[in-house]
Amino acid sequence: MKRIVILISGRGSNMQAMVEAGLPVVAVISNRADAAGLAYAAGRGIATAVVPHRDYTTREAFDAALAQAVDGYRPDLVVLAGFMRILTDSFVRRYQGHLLNIHPSLLPAFPGLETHARALAAGVKLHGCSVHFVTAELDHGPIVIQAAVPVLPHDDEAKLAARVLAQEHRIYPQAARWFLDGKLVIEGGVVRVEGDHPQQLYAP
């Protein structure tokens, strides 16, 4: 059976979406002992672990300990689900091609933080989310799938974020399933899915 390890820092709503989609999540690891998602995972009988980043004086030392914890579960895929740490190049290289992230914007637009506020300030008419392979450059890896939502006239940050999050819960499990089924092919930095599978969704 294929195996997924998910890294979280908080409630892990995307982790919950993957579990509820029936994906083979074998462990959930957090850098915070108080991450609400750990209780959810434990309640589902999924192994949990905590690697507190404050216990390590350097990012490199933390990432080495994190990698050791991840490797203990022998994952085929490592998924970042609201994991609020910037990973070192060595960690990314270790799981190159087996490490996915979801970002709340239509990349390459609005990498980094505060994406919804920035989208509203820019006046864009479409916003959304992207699942991508993780590379050393933050939020710039090959894109697997995207979902777009309209930016409505009376949107504020919270309303827009909620609609985007609903789409995250749709596309992240799909991307993970494609990976586990061996359907993802990267050619020239572009991801295609074998078979007739749309890589872009539009929500009304």
C-alpha positions as CSV (number, residue, x, y, z in Angstrom):
1,M,0.0,0.0,0.0
2,K,1.2,3.5,-0.8
3,R,1.9,5.8,2.2
4,I,1.4,9.5,2.8
5,V,2.9,11.6,5.6
6,I,1.4,15.0,6.2
7,L,3.1,17.9,7.9
8,I,0.9,20.5,9.7
9,S,1.3,23.4,12.1
10,G,-2.3,24.1,13.0
11,R,-5.8,22.7,12.4
12,G,-4.8,20.8,9.3
13,S,-8.0,21.2,7.4
14,N,-6.4,20.0,4.2
15,M,-5.1,17.0,6.1
16,Q,-8.6,16.3,7.2
17,A,-9.8,16.5,3.6
18,M,-7.2,13.9,2.6
19,V,-8.2,11.5,5.4
20,E,-11.9,11.9,4.6
21,A,-11.1,11.2,0.9
22,G,-9.8,7.8,1.9
23,L,-6.2,8.5,1.1
24,P,-3.6,6.3,2.9
25,V,-2.3,8.8,5.5
26,V,0.0,6.9,7.8
27,A,1.3,9.7,10.0
28,V,0.7,13.4,10.8
29,I,3.7,15.3,12.0
30,S,3.7,18.9,13.5
31,N,6.3,21.4,14.6
32,R,3.8,22.5,17.3
33,A,2.5,20.3,20.1
34,D,-0.7,22.3,20.3
35,A,-1.7,21.9,16.6
36,A,-5.3,21.0,16.6
37,G,-4.9,18.7,13.7
38,L,-3.0,16.2,15.8
39,A,-6.1,15.4,17.9
40,Y,-8.1,14.8,14.7
41,A,-5.5,12.4,13.3
42,A,-5.1,10.5,16.6
43,G,-8.9,10.2,16.8
44,R,-8.8,8.5,13.3
45,G,-6.1,6.1,14.5
46,I,-3.4,7.8,12.5
47,A,0.1,7.9,14.0
48,T,1.2,11.4,15.2
49,A,4.5,13.0,16.1
50,V,5.8,16.4,17.2
51,V,9.2,17.8,16.3
52,P,9.2,21.2,18.1
53,H,11.2,23.7,16.0
54,R,12.0,25.7,19.1
55,D,14.1,22.8,20.4
56,Y,16.6,23.4,17.6
57,T,19.0,26.3,17.2
58,T,19.2,26.2,13.4
59,R,16.8,25.5,10.6
60,E,19.2,22.8,9.4
61,A,19.1,20.9,12.7
62,F,15.3,21.1,12.8
63,D,15.0,19.9,9.3
64,A,17.3,17.0,9.9
65,A,15.2,15.9,12.9
66,L,12.0,16.4,10.9
67,A,13.4,14.2,8.1
68,Q,14.3,11.5,10.5
69,A,10.7,11.5,11.9
70,V,9.3,11.5,8.4
71,D,11.5,8.7,7.2
72,G,10.4,6.5,10.1
73,Y,7.0,6.1,8.3
74,R,8.5,5.2,4.9
75,P,6.3,7.6,2.9
76,D,5.8,7.5,-0.8
77,L,4.5,11.1,-0.6
78,V,5.1,13.9,1.8
79,V,2.3,16.5,1.9
80,L,2.6,20.0,3.4
81,A,-0.8,21.1,4.8
82,G,-0.5,24.4,6.5
83,F,3.1,23.6,7.6
84,M,4.4,27.1,8.6
85,R,8.1,26.6,8.3
86,I,10.3,27.4,5.4
87,L,12.2,24.2,4.6
88,T,15.9,24.1,3.8
89,D,17.3,23.2,0.4
90,S,18.6,19.9,1.8
91,F,15.2,18.8,3.1
92,V,13.6,19.7,-0.2
93,R,16.2,17.8,-2.2
94,R,15.7,14.8,0.1
95,Y,12.1,14.5,-1.0
96,Q,12.4,16.0,-4.5
97,G,9.5,14.8,-6.6
98,H,7.7,13.4,-3.6
99,L,6.8,16.6,-1.8
100,L,3.6,18.5,-2.5
101,N,2.3,21.8,-1.2
102,I,-0.9,23.8,-1.6
103,H,-0.8,27.6,-1.9
104,P,-3.8,29.9,-1.6
105,S,-3.3,31.8,-4.9
106,L,-3.2,31.1,-8.6
107,L,0.6,30.8,-8.8
108,P,2.8,32.4,-10.0
109,A,0.6,35.2,-8.7
110,F,0.9,36.2,-5.0
111,P,3.6,33.8,-3.6
112,G,4.2,34.0,0.1
113,L,1.8,35.2,2.8
114,E,-1.4,37.3,2.9
115,T,-2.5,36.2,-0.5
116,H,-6.2,37.0,-0.2
117,A,-5.6,40.6,1.0
118,R,-3.1,41.1,-1.8
119,A,-5.5,39.7,-4.4
120,L,-8.2,42.1,-3.2
121,A,-5.8,45.0,-3.2
122,A,-4.6,44.2,-6.7
123,G,-8.2,44.1,-8.0
124,V,-7.9,40.7,-9.6
125,K,-11.2,39.2,-10.8
126,L,-10.1,35.6,-10.4
127,H,-8.3,34.1,-7.3
128,G,-7.8,30.6,-6.2
129,C,-5.4,27.9,-5.1
130,S,-2.6,25.8,-6.6
131,V,-1.1,22.4,-5.7
132,H,2.6,22.2,-6.7
133,F,5.7,20.2,-6.3
134,V,8.0,21.8,-3.7
135,T,11.3,23.1,-5.0
136,A,14.0,25.2,-3.3
137,E,12.3,28.4,-4.6
138,L,9.4,29.3,-2.3
139,D,6.0,28.7,-4.0
140,H,7.5,28.2,-7.4
141,G,7.5,24.4,-8.1
142,P,5.8,22.7,-11.0
143,I,2.0,23.2,-10.8
144,V,-0.2,20.0,-10.6
145,I,-3.7,21.5,-10.5
146,Q,-5.4,24.8,-9.8
147,A,-8.9,25.9,-8.9
148,A,-10.2,29.4,-9.5
149,V,-12.9,31.4,-7.8
150,P,-14.4,34.7,-8.8
151,V,-13.6,37.7,-6.7
152,L,-17.0,39.2,-5.9
153,P,-17.8,42.9,-5.5
154,H,-18.5,42.7,-1.8
155,D,-15.7,40.3,-0.9
156,D,-13.5,40.8,2.1
157,E,-10.5,38.8,3.1
158,A,-12.5,36.3,5.2
159,K,-15.2,35.6,2.6
160,L,-12.6,35.2,-0.2
161,A,-10.4,32.9,1.9
162,A,-13.4,30.7,2.8
163,R,-14.3,30.1,-0.8
164,V,-10.7,29.4,-1.7
165,L,-10.3,26.9,1.2
166,A,-13.3,25.0,-0.1
167,Q,-11.5,24.5,-3.4
168,E,-8.3,23.5,-1.6
169,H,-10.2,20.7,-0.1
170,R,-11.3,19.6,-3.6
171,I,-8.0,19.7,-5.4
172,Y,-5.4,18.6,-2.9
173,P,-6.8,15.1,-2.4
174,Q,-7.1,14.8,-6.2
175,A,-3.5,15.8,-6.7
176,A,-2.3,13.3,-4.1
177,R,-4.3,10.5,-5.6
178,W,-2.9,11.2,-9.0
179,F,0.6,11.1,-7.6
180,L,0.0,7.7,-5.8
181,D,-1.6,6.3,-9.0
182,G,1.6,7.3,-11.0
183,K,-0.3,9.6,-13.2
184,L,1.9,12.7,-12.8
185,V,4.6,13.4,-15.3
186,I,6.9,16.4,-15.2
187,E,8.3,17.5,-18.6
188,G,10.3,20.7,-18.9
189,G,9.1,21.9,-15.5
190,V,5.4,21.4,-16.6
191,V,3.2,18.8,-15.0
192,R,0.8,16.8,-17.0
193,V,-1.6,14.1,-15.9
194,E,-1.8,10.8,-17.8
195,G,-5.4,10.3,-19.0
196,D,-8.2,12.7,-19.6
197,H,-8.1,14.6,-16.3
198,P,-8.6,18.4,-16.1
199,Q,-5.9,20.3,-14.2
200,Q,-8.0,23.4,-13.8
201,L,-11.3,23.8,-11.9
202,Y,-13.6,26.8,-11.8
203,A,-16.0,27.4,-9.0
204,P,-19.0,29.7,-9.4
